[in-house]
Amino acid sequence: DNDVALPHVGGIVSWGRLIGASGSLAAAELSEILFNNHGQPLIILAENSQHADQMEAEIGFFLNNSIHVERFTEWDTLPWDNFSPHQEIISQRLRVLSVLSSMKIDVVITTVNVLYQRLPPLDYIASRSLNLEEGQILPRKDFTKTLTEAGYLRVSQVSEYGEYAVRGSLIDVFPMGAESPIRIDFFDNEIESLRYFSVETQISSKKVYKIQVLPAKELPLDKDSVTAFRNNYRERFEGQPGKSKIYQDVSEGIACGGIEYYLPLFFRSTATFLDYIPANSIILFPDSLKHILEKLWSEAKDRYSLLSLEQNRPILSIEETFINPEKIISQMKSFPGIRYSTKSLDNEAHNFDVRMPPPMRIEVRYEDAAAALIKFLKSFDGRVIFTTDSPGRREQLHEILSGRGLNLTRINNWHEFRNEKFKCGTAIAPINDGAILNSAKIAVISEQQLFGERIKSRRKKRRKNRDPATIIRQLDDLQEGSPIVHEEHGIGRFLGLVTLEAGGIKAEFLNLQYADGDKLYVPVHALGLISRYTGASIDN
């Protein structure tokens, strides 16, 4: 709608009846207005991770990459878990925080959950990052020491974010936030060249002339920071700290699992996500914001009651670990905000003229499979765009409708559909639930509404498909007792290869040991489920 007013600083406007994909479309069009006319960043708060995934996919389609959209993920762990988020999650978070602190941002999609997590101080990433360039003088011993203090783990071969390897005059590093690992070729103490290389083949590729190496953790592990942690820990917790494994690990410079929930002990003060975003940002937040925050706080209280009794792993209080809902709501008042809902809202809200499409499922079992769809198209005085998840599904839709007098046009993106005048178009797009935009006389009909099937989860997988040879090379580096990660069962200890007989067939299995001596045997053909643990040193 063209007559929708934008909020002023500290003010809130309400948008109701954002049904189906119209919510993502409204966010996309708002981001274009802010980008083109005001230069204001848009911060989009989704209700949860699944909602954020959906909005990210749909907004990407509606914008067609005309505006850069970032995603800031939550930790994906429960409060006070004794394991850390995956390295890819930490990498992505650090990269976005780095961009936010430099004020170079257009759109950020995140979840309400992020608001109550404590973050490092605003100057942390900039002050702890390393800027490398060709021709730079950099003593290698000092460089590797700095990498270790920044949380990077030394390995024999780099395969994950936050790792580095030293091989003669070469130092391989997988910087947090980077697309690929970097190979640094030294001539004495001078950087002779910087090249990206492939994790799978270890072969160097594109040459670059400078690169930024972000810290590997959201907390520091240098000598002064470890001292600060030790002092704060002894002051905060009674008893003998030497008996605490987390105290021992940090004292040795080891980022043990779950260290993120002790982040306040490393700094004089912490920051919040709202501290990082530019002051002129507009925040698009769900009508259920307060309810979600209160629910998160209540769940944290329950977790605290359960875990605070462990004497060998004492935890910080809820108030020390998280930001309470009242403070979050108060801090949000510093920004112009837009409250959104799928329902109609009162109090001078702008309720969009949007409705759900009527049932029009294609019943392939019947002779006239598309009767309901044809009925809708004949009665709808407007233009229609059908979205499917794949080219194959789109061709199936064309085949079903081609003999019914419908002229379907294949289109590449939303902008192409809006700018052209054809009646019906089909696009490959990640739309979950369509919507009818009455004022624009446009209907967006999704694959799910046509075929009645649940669309596959679009949650980005943490790790890419890996080459089997690469997996085997990584496992060759493992020693007996090394930590290892199974995609479904979590972290265990690698005890070696064993030969077992199953169904009269002998085969090799990886022998993994878990808590209380439980063992898991993984067949070698399932190596894709296995990866090396990168959260701490082998002994921890």
C-alpha positions as CSV (number, residue, x, y, z in Angstrom):
1,D,0.0,0.0,0.0
2,N,1.4,3.4,-0.9
3,D,-0.4,5.3,1.9
4,V,1.4,3.5,4.7
5,A,3.1,5.9,7.1
6,L,6.6,5.2,8.5
7,P,7.3,5.6,12.2
8,H,9.3,8.5,13.7
9,V,12.1,8.0,16.3
10,G,10.7,6.4,19.3
11,G,7.3,5.9,17.7
12,I,5.5,2.7,16.7
13,V,3.1,2.0,13.8
14,S,1.1,-1.2,13.5
15,W,0.6,-3.3,10.4
16,G,-2.1,-5.9,10.5
17,R,-3.5,-8.7,8.3
18,L,-0.1,-9.6,6.8
19,I,-1.3,-13.0,5.7
20,G,1.0,-15.6,4.1
21,A,3.7,-14.3,1.9
22,S,2.4,-10.7,2.2
23,G,4.4,-10.2,5.4
24,S,7.7,-10.9,3.6
25,L,6.5,-8.8,0.6
26,A,5.7,-5.9,2.9
27,A,9.2,-6.2,4.5
28,A,10.9,-6.3,1.1
29,E,9.0,-3.3,-0.2
30,L,9.7,-1.4,3.0
31,S,13.5,-2.2,2.7
32,E,13.4,-0.8,-0.9
33,I,11.8,2.5,0.3
34,L,14.3,2.9,3.1
35,F,17.2,2.0,0.9
36,N,16.3,4.4,-2.0
37,N,14.8,7.3,-0.1
38,H,16.1,7.4,3.5
39,G,19.2,5.3,3.7
40,Q,17.9,3.7,6.8
41,P,18.7,0.1,7.8
42,L,15.8,-2.3,8.4
43,I,16.0,-4.8,11.2
44,I,13.5,-7.7,10.9
45,L,12.7,-9.7,14.0
46,A,11.1,-13.1,13.3
47,E,9.2,-15.1,15.9
48,N,11.6,-18.0,15.7
49,S,14.3,-19.6,13.6
50,Q,11.8,-21.3,11.2
51,H,10.0,-18.1,10.7
52,A,13.3,-16.3,10.0
53,D,14.3,-19.0,7.5
54,Q,11.0,-18.5,5.7
55,M,11.2,-14.7,5.7
56,E,14.8,-14.8,4.5
57,A,13.9,-17.0,1.5
58,E,10.8,-15.1,0.6
59,I,12.3,-11.7,0.9
60,G,15.2,-12.8,-1.3
61,F,12.7,-13.7,-4.0
62,F,10.8,-10.4,-3.7
63,L,14.0,-8.3,-3.8
64,N,15.8,-10.4,-6.4
65,N,19.1,-9.5,-4.8
66,S,18.6,-5.7,-5.4
67,I,19.4,-5.1,-1.7
68,H,21.9,-6.9,0.4
69,V,20.2,-9.0,3.2
70,E,22.1,-10.4,6.1
71,R,21.0,-13.1,8.5
72,F,22.1,-13.0,12.2
73,T,21.5,-16.4,13.6
74,E,20.9,-17.4,17.3
75,W,23.3,-19.7,19.1
76,D,21.1,-22.7,18.5
77,T,21.9,-24.1,22.0
78,L,19.8,-24.2,25.2
79,P,20.7,-21.9,28.1
80,W,23.9,-23.0,29.8
81,D,24.5,-26.0,27.5
82,N,27.9,-27.5,28.0
83,F,28.6,-27.5,24.3
84,S,29.2,-24.5,22.0
85,P,27.4,-23.5,18.8
86,H,28.8,-24.9,15.5
87,Q,31.7,-23.0,14.1
88,E,29.7,-21.9,11.0
89,I,27.1,-20.3,13.3
90,I,29.8,-18.4,15.2
91,S,31.5,-17.4,11.9
92,Q,28.3,-16.0,10.5
93,R,27.5,-14.1,13.7
94,L,30.9,-12.5,13.9
95,R,30.8,-11.5,10.3
96,V,27.4,-9.7,10.7
97,L,28.5,-8.1,13.9
98,S,31.6,-6.8,12.1
99,V,29.4,-5.3,9.3
100,L,27.0,-3.8,11.9
101,S,29.7,-2.1,13.8
102,S,31.0,-0.6,10.6
103,M,27.5,0.8,9.9
104,K,27.5,-0.9,6.4
105,I,24.1,-2.6,6.5
106,D,20.8,-2.6,4.6
107,V,18.6,-5.4,6.0
108,V,19.2,-7.8,8.8
109,I,16.9,-10.7,9.6
110,T,17.2,-12.2,13.0
111,T,14.9,-13.7,15.8
112,V,13.5,-12.3,19.0
113,N,15.7,-14.8,20.9
114,V,18.8,-12.8,19.9
115,L,17.6,-9.7,21.8
116,Y,18.2,-11.3,25.2
117,Q,21.6,-12.8,24.5
118,R,24.7,-10.8,25.7
119,L,27.3,-9.9,23.1
120,P,30.9,-8.7,23.4
121,P,31.5,-4.9,23.6
122,L,31.1,-2.9,20.5
123,D,34.9,-2.5,19.9
124,Y,35.7,-6.1,20.5
125,I,35.7,-7.4,16.8
126,A,37.5,-4.4,15.4
127,S,40.2,-4.4,18.1
128,R,40.7,-8.2,17.8
129,S,40.7,-8.5,14.0
130,L,43.9,-8.9,11.9
131,N,44.3,-7.1,8.6
132,L,46.7,-9.0,6.3
133,E,48.0,-7.9,3.0
134,E,50.6,-8.9,0.4
135,G,54.1,-7.5,1.3
136,Q,53.3,-7.0,5.0
137,I,56.0,-7.8,7.5
138,L,54.6,-10.3,10.0
139,P,56.7,-12.4,12.3
140,R,55.3,-15.9,11.9
141,K,55.7,-16.9,15.6
142,D,53.9,-13.8,16.8
143,F,51.2,-14.4,14.1
144,T,50.4,-18.0,15.2
145,K,50.4,-16.9,18.9
146,T,47.9,-14.1,18.0
147,L,45.7,-16.7,16.2
148,T,45.7,-19.0,19.2
149,E,44.8,-16.1,21.5
150,A,42.0,-15.1,19.1
151,G,40.5,-18.6,19.6
152,Y,41.8,-20.3,16.5
153,L,42.7,-24.0,16.9
154,R,45.9,-25.4,15.4
155,V,45.4,-28.6,13.4
156,S,47.4,-30.6,10.9
157,Q,45.0,-29.7,8.0
158,V,42.4,-26.9,7.9
159,S,38.9,-28.0,7.2
160,E,36.6,-25.9,9.5
161,Y,36.1,-22.2,10.4
162,G,38.4,-21.2,13.2
163,E,41.3,-23.5,12.4
164,Y,44.9,-22.9,11.2
165,A,47.8,-25.1,10.2
166,V,51.5,-24.4,9.8
167,R,53.4,-26.2,7.0
168,G,56.9,-24.8,6.5
169,S,56.6,-21.3,5.0
170,L,52.8,-21.8,4.5
171,I,50.2,-21.0,7.1
172,D,46.6,-22.0,6.3
173,V,43.8,-20.2,8.1
174,F,40.0,-20.5,7.8
175,P,39.0,-17.0,8.9
176,M,35.6,-16.5,10.6
177,G,33.2,-14.9,8.2
178,A,35.2,-15.8,5.1
179,E,33.8,-17.9,2.2
180,S,37.0,-20.0,1.9
181,P,40.2,-20.7,3.8
182,I,43.2,-18.6,3.0
183,R,46.8,-19.8,2.3
184,I,49.5,-17.4,3.4
185,D,52.9,-17.9,1.8
186,F,55.7,-16.3,3.7
187,F,59.2,-15.4,2.6
188,D,61.0,-15.2,5.9
189,N,58.6,-12.8,7.8
190,E,57.1,-11.1,4.8
191,I,53.7,-12.2,3.3
192,E,54.6,-13.1,-0.2
193,S,51.1,-14.1,-1.4
194,L,47.6,-14.7,-0.2
195,R,45.4,-17.3,-2.0
196,Y,42.1,-18.9,-1.3
197,F,42.2,-22.7,-1.4
198,S,39.7,-25.6,-1.4
199,V,39.1,-27.6,1.8
200,E,38.3,-30.7,-0.3
201,T,41.4,-30.7,-2.6
202,Q,43.7,-28.4,-0.6
203,I,44.6,-26.8,-3.9
204,S,45.2,-23.0,-4.0
205,S,43.0,-20.9,-6.3
206,K,42.2,-17.2,-6.5
207,K,44.8,-14.8,-5.4
208,V,43.9,-11.8,-3.1
209,Y,45.9,-8.9,-2.0
210,K,44.4,-8.3,1.5
211,I,42.1,-10.1,3.9
212,Q,40.6,-9.5,7.3
213,V,40.9,-12.3,10.0
214,L,38.1,-11.9,12.5
215,P,38.5,-13.4,16.0
216,A,37.4,-17.1,16.2
217,K,35.1,-16.6,19.3
218,E,32.8,-14.1,20.7
219,L,35.2,-13.9,23.7
220,P,39.0,-13.4,23.9
221,L,41.5,-15.9,25.2
222,D,44.6,-13.7,25.4
223,K,46.6,-13.5,28.7
224,D,44.8,-10.4,30.1
225,S,41.4,-11.7,29.2
226,V,42.1,-15.1,30.9
227,T,43.3,-13.2,34.0
228,A,40.1,-11.2,34.0
229,F,38.0,-14.4,33.7
230,R,39.9,-16.0,36.6
231,N,39.5,-13.0,38.9
232,N,35.8,-12.6,38.0
233,Y,35.2,-16.3,38.4
234,R,36.7,-16.4,41.9
235,E,34.8,-13.3,42.9
236,R,31.5,-14.7,41.6
237,F,31.6,-18.3,42.7
238,E,32.4,-19.7,46.2
239,G,34.5,-22.8,46.8
240,Q,37.7,-24.0,45.1
241,P,37.8,-22.9,41.5
242,G,40.6,-25.3,40.8
243,K,38.1,-28.1,40.9
244,S,36.0,-26.6,38.2
245,K,36.8,-27.9,34.7
246,I,35.7,-24.7,33.0
247,Y,38.0,-22.7,35.2
248,Q,40.9,-25.0,34.5
249,D,40.3,-25.0,30.8
250,V,40.1,-21.2,30.4
251,S,43.2,-20.9,32.6
252,E,45.0,-22.9,30.0
253,G,43.6,-20.8,27.2
254,I,41.1,-23.4,26.1
255,A,37.6,-22.5,24.8
256,C,35.7,-25.4,26.3
257,G,32.2,-26.3,25.3
258,G,29.5,-23.8,26.5
259,I,32.0,-21.1,27.3
260,E,29.6,-18.6,25.6
261,Y,27.4,-18.6,28.7
262,Y,30.3,-17.3,30.8
263,L,30.9,-14.4,28.4
264,P,30.3,-11.6,31.0
265,L,33.3,-12.9,33.0
266,F,35.7,-11.9,30.2
267,F,34.6,-8.2,30.0
268,R,34.0,-5.2,32.2
269,S,30.7,-4.8,30.4
270,T,28.7,-6.5,27.6
271,A,26.6,-5.3,24.8
272,T,23.3,-6.3,23.2
273,F,22.2,-6.8,19.6
274,L,20.3,-3.5,19.9
275,D,23.6,-1.7,20.9
276,Y,25.2,-2.9,17.6
277,I,22.5,-1.8,15.1
278,P,22.8,1.7,13.7
279,A,20.8,4.4,15.6
280,N,18.7,5.2,12.6
281,S,17.5,1.7,12.1
282,I,13.8,0.8,11.8
283,I,12.8,-2.4,13.6
284,L,10.0,-4.6,12.2
285,F,8.9,-6.8,15.1
286,P,6.0,-9.3,15.8
287,D,3.0,-8.3,17.7
288,S,3.8,-11.2,20.0
289,L,7.3,-9.8,20.9
290,K,6.6,-9.3,24.6
291,H,5.0,-12.7,25.0
292,I,8.0,-14.4,23.2
293,L,10.5,-12.6,25.5
294,E,8.6,-13.5,28.6
295,K,8.4,-17.2,27.5
296,L,12.1,-17.3,26.8
297,W,12.8,-15.8,30.3
298,S,10.5,-18.3,31.9
299,E,12.2,-21.2,30.1
300,A,15.6,-19.9,31.2
301,K,14.3,-19.9,34.8
302,D,13.3,-23.5,34.5
303,R,16.7,-24.4,33.0
304,Y,18.5,-22.5,35.8
305,S,16.6,-24.4,38.5
306,L,17.7,-27.6,36.9
307,L,21.4,-26.8,36.3
308,S,22.3,-24.4,39.1
309,L,22.7,-27.4,41.5
310,E,25.8,-28.7,39.7
311,Q,28.8,-27.8,42.0
312,N,31.5,-28.7,39.5
313,R,30.0,-26.5,36.8
314,P,28.4,-23.4,38.5
315,I,26.5,-21.1,36.2
316,L,25.9,-17.4,36.2
317,S,22.5,-16.2,37.2
318,I,19.7,-15.5,34.7
319,E,20.2,-11.7,35.0
320,E,24.0,-12.1,34.5
321,T,23.6,-14.4,31.5
322,F,20.7,-12.7,29.7
323,I,19.0,-9.3,29.2
324,N,15.6,-9.2,30.9
325,P,12.5,-8.5,28.9
326,E,11.8,-5.1,30.5
327,K,15.2,-3.8,29.6
328,I,14.8,-5.0,26.0
329,I,11.4,-3.4,25.6
330,S,12.8,-0.1,27.1
331,Q,15.8,-0.2,24.7
332,M,13.6,-0.7,21.7
333,K,11.9,2.6,22.4
334,S,15.0,4.3,21.1
335,F,14.2,3.1,17.6
336,P,11.3,3.7,15.3
337,G,9.3,0.4,15.2
338,I,6.7,-1.3,13.1
339,R,4.6,-4.0,14.8
340,Y,3.3,-6.6,12.5
341,S,0.7,-9.4,12.8
342,T,-1.3,-11.8,10.6
343,K,-4.4,-10.7,12.5
344,S,-6.3,-7.4,12.2
345,L,-4.9,-4.9,14.8
346,D,-6.7,-2.0,16.5
347,N,-5.5,1.3,17.8
348,E,-5.1,3.1,14.5
349,A,-3.3,0.2,12.9
350,H,-3.0,-0.1,9.1
351,N,-4.6,-3.4,8.3
352,F,-3.6,-4.5,4.8
353,D,-6.3,-5.6,2.3
354,V,-5.0,-9.2,2.1
355,R,-6.8,-12.5,2.3
356,M,-5.9,-16.2,2.0
357,P,-6.6,-17.9,-1.3
358,P,-9.5,-20.2,-1.4
359,P,-9.0,-24.0,-1.5
360,M,-7.7,-24.9,-5.0
361,R,-5.8,-28.1,-4.5
362,I,-5.0,-30.0,-7.7
363,E,-6.5,-33.5,-7.3
364,V,-4.5,-35.6,-9.7
365,R,-6.6,-38.7,-9.0
366,Y,-9.6,-37.1,-10.6
367,E,-10.3,-36.5,-14.3
368,D,-10.8,-32.8,-13.9
369,A,-7.9,-32.4,-11.5
370,A,-7.7,-28.6,-11.6
371,A,-11.4,-27.8,-11.3
372,A,-11.1,-25.7,-8.1
373,L,-8.2,-23.8,-9.6
374,I,-9.9,-23.1,-12.9
375,K,-13.0,-21.8,-11.0
376,F,-10.8,-19.4,-9.0
377,L,-9.0,-18.1,-12.1
378,K,-12.3,-17.4,-13.9
379,S,-13.7,-15.5,-10.9
380,F,-10.5,-13.5,-10.0
381,D,-10.3,-10.1,-11.6
382,G,-6.5,-9.8,-11.4
383,R,-3.1,-11.3,-12.1
384,V,-1.8,-14.5,-10.7
385,I,1.7,-15.8,-10.0
386,F,2.2,-19.5,-9.2
387,T,5.3,-20.4,-7.3
388,T,6.9,-23.8,-7.2
389,D,10.0,-25.2,-5.4
390,S,11.6,-26.7,-8.5
391,P,11.7,-26.6,-12.3
392,G,10.2,-30.1,-12.5
393,R,7.2,-29.1,-10.4
394,R,6.7,-26.0,-12.6
395,E,6.7,-28.1,-15.7
396,Q,4.2,-30.4,-14.1
397,L,1.9,-27.4,-13.4
398,H,2.3,-26.2,-17.0
399,E,1.4,-29.7,-18.3
400,I,-1.8,-29.8,-16.1
401,L,-3.0,-26.4,-17.1
402,S,-1.9,-26.2,-20.8
403,G,-5.0,-28.0,-22.1
404,R,-7.4,-25.8,-20.3
405,G,-7.0,-22.6,-22.3
406,L,-4.6,-21.0,-19.8
407,N,-1.6,-19.0,-21.1
408,L,1.1,-19.4,-18.5
409,T,4.3,-17.4,-18.8
410,R,7.6,-18.6,-17.2
411,I,9.1,-15.7,-15.2
412,N,12.5,-15.4,-13.5
413,N,11.7,-13.1,-10.5
414,W,9.1,-10.9,-8.8
415,H,10.2,-7.7,-10.4
416,E,9.7,-9.2,-13.9
417,F,6.2,-10.2,-12.9
418,R,5.3,-6.7,-11.5
419,N,6.7,-4.9,-14.5
420,E,5.0,-7.0,-17.2
421,K,1.3,-7.2,-17.9
422,F,0.6,-10.9,-18.5
423,K,-2.3,-12.5,-16.7
424,C,-0.6,-15.7,-15.2
425,G,3.0,-16.4,-14.5
426,T,5.0,-19.2,-12.9
427,A,8.2,-18.8,-11.0
428,I,10.5,-21.0,-9.0
429,A,10.3,-19.4,-5.6
430,P,10.4,-20.5,-1.9
431,I,6.9,-19.3,-1.0
432,N,5.3,-21.2,1.9
433,D,1.8,-19.7,1.9
434,G,0.4,-17.5,-0.8
435,A,-1.9,-14.5,-0.4
436,I,-4.4,-12.5,-2.4
437,L,-3.4,-8.8,-2.5
438,N,-6.8,-7.2,-3.1
439,S,-5.7,-3.6,-3.6
440,A,-3.0,-4.6,-6.1
441,K,-5.2,-7.3,-7.7
442,I,-2.5,-9.9,-7.5
443,A,-2.8,-13.4,-6.2
444,V,0.3,-15.3,-5.1
445,I,-0.4,-19.1,-5.1
446,S,2.2,-21.4,-3.7
447,E,3.0,-25.0,-4.6
448,Q,1.8,-26.1,-1.2
449,Q,-1.6,-24.7,-1.9
450,L,-1.8,-26.4,-5.2
451,F,-0.4,-29.8,-4.4
452,G,-1.1,-30.0,-0.7
453,E,2.3,-31.1,0.3
454,R,4.6,-29.7,3.0
455,I,7.5,-27.8,1.6
456,K,10.8,-29.2,2.6
457,S,12.6,-27.3,5.4
458,R,14.7,-24.5,4.1
459,R,16.8,-24.2,7.2
460,K,20.4,-23.9,5.9
461,K,22.4,-26.9,6.7
462,R,25.4,-26.2,8.8
463,R,27.8,-28.1,6.7
464,K,28.1,-28.5,3.0
465,N,28.4,-31.9,1.3
466,R,31.9,-33.1,1.8
467,D,34.1,-35.1,-0.4
468,P,34.6,-38.7,1.0
469,A,38.3,-38.5,0.4
470,T,38.4,-35.3,2.5
471,I,36.6,-37.0,5.3
472,I,39.1,-39.9,5.3
473,R,42.0,-37.5,5.3
474,Q,40.6,-35.8,8.4
475,L,40.0,-39.1,10.2
476,D,43.6,-40.1,9.5
477,D,44.6,-37.2,11.7
478,L,42.6,-38.5,14.6
479,Q,44.3,-40.2,17.5
480,E,42.6,-42.7,19.8
481,G,40.6,-40.6,22.3
482,S,40.1,-37.7,20.0
483,P,36.7,-35.9,20.1
484,I,34.5,-36.5,17.1
485,V,31.1,-35.2,16.1
486,H,28.3,-37.4,14.9
487,E,25.5,-35.4,13.1
488,E,22.7,-37.1,15.0
489,H,24.4,-38.3,18.3
490,G,26.7,-35.4,19.1
491,I,30.2,-35.4,20.5
492,G,31.9,-38.6,21.5
493,R,35.5,-40.1,21.6
494,F,37.1,-41.9,18.7
495,L,38.4,-45.3,19.8
496,G,39.6,-46.5,16.4
497,L,38.4,-48.8,13.6
498,V,36.9,-52.2,14.3
499,T,35.7,-55.0,12.1
500,L,32.3,-56.4,12.9
501,E,30.0,-59.0,11.3
502,A,26.4,-58.0,10.6
503,G,24.0,-60.3,8.7
504,G,26.9,-62.6,7.7
505,I,28.9,-59.7,6.2
506,K,32.1,-58.3,7.7
507,A,32.6,-54.6,7.5
508,E,34.7,-51.9,9.1
509,F,33.1,-49.5,11.7
510,L,34.3,-46.4,13.5
511,N,34.1,-47.1,17.3
512,L,32.8,-44.0,19.2
513,Q,32.4,-43.8,23.0
514,Y,29.9,-41.6,24.7
515,A,29.0,-40.7,28.3
516,D,28.8,-43.6,30.8
517,G,30.8,-45.9,28.4
518,D,28.0,-46.1,25.8
519,K,29.4,-47.0,22.4
520,L,28.3,-46.3,18.8
521,Y,29.5,-48.2,15.8
522,V,29.4,-46.1,12.6
523,P,29.8,-48.0,9.3
524,V,32.5,-46.6,7.0
525,H,29.9,-45.9,4.3
526,A,28.2,-43.4,6.6
527,L,31.3,-41.2,7.1
528,G,29.3,-38.3,5.9
529,L,27.7,-38.2,9.3
530,I,31.1,-37.8,11.0
531,S,33.3,-34.7,11.4
532,R,36.2,-33.6,13.6
533,Y,35.3,-31.7,16.7
534,T,36.7,-28.1,16.6
535,G,35.4,-26.6,19.8
536,A,38.5,-27.2,21.9
537,S,41.8,-29.0,22.0
538,I,42.0,-32.8,21.8
539,D,42.5,-33.2,25.5
540,N,39.4,-31.3,26.4
